[in-house]
């Protein structure tokens, strides 16, 4: 397609961002926020997670949110599912893609989903079989949490990350993401791990999700881009962070990541001015919740045009 984006920015704020704050955004504001993200040109949005409302009341309206998001043409509506039961509900709702959490760190896996890493790989096989039999057109991915280190366990061996990534692909997933859950990745580590994993993944895509600690998120994404990664997760305003990973510092800011790529001449398909305006429904739905980003604070350069 002429002028097709060169990188895909996957917006995770409506799920990863909202599950990390104490307040619950009203449904009407969620829908306005998703509409604003679509208007800015985002083409993949993680709109919620199918988990029990008693555990995450912020996600209690996920079916209504999915139903609304599906009205938009040309976007991929994605939701997180922690297990087979969640996958059943997500597939019934009509989502285009499901994502499951698998931790490279055993300690984080037990804290996050109360299962070992191997039990989660078994769960992947069950979900893959369910998808194959009931909704074969739905994509399935894994977010490989704590791939660059864990504040609970400490060092995560790169060989273990590669082993788990390969195991996830063999279990049936279409995409695997390397997630910097606690914000301790470095550009060198992101590049090295992405490069090491790539030959082993067959049809899977690398999806590094880099966080904002020490302002390294964009640098980490650039390092991964330089070794061939073309899909990146980000959150508007940097909202987010895993509640089961002490010290988790939020996500890479979508606005800053888009600015970096567009200023380099790498097409994202996203209009930056409209993207910044999408912060308004976010703020309206979560009054007083801090949002981050150097680009929105500084403003776009006079006469800004993407390179």
Helices and strands as residue ranges (DSSP letters): E 8-11, I 13-17, G 18-20, H 27-40, E 44-50, G 57-59, H 62-69, E 76-81, H 84-93, E 97-103, H 106-113, H 117-134, E 139-145, H 158-170, E 175-178, H 187-198, G 213-215, H 217-226, E 231-234, G 236-238, H 254-264, H 272-277, H 279-285, H 294-298
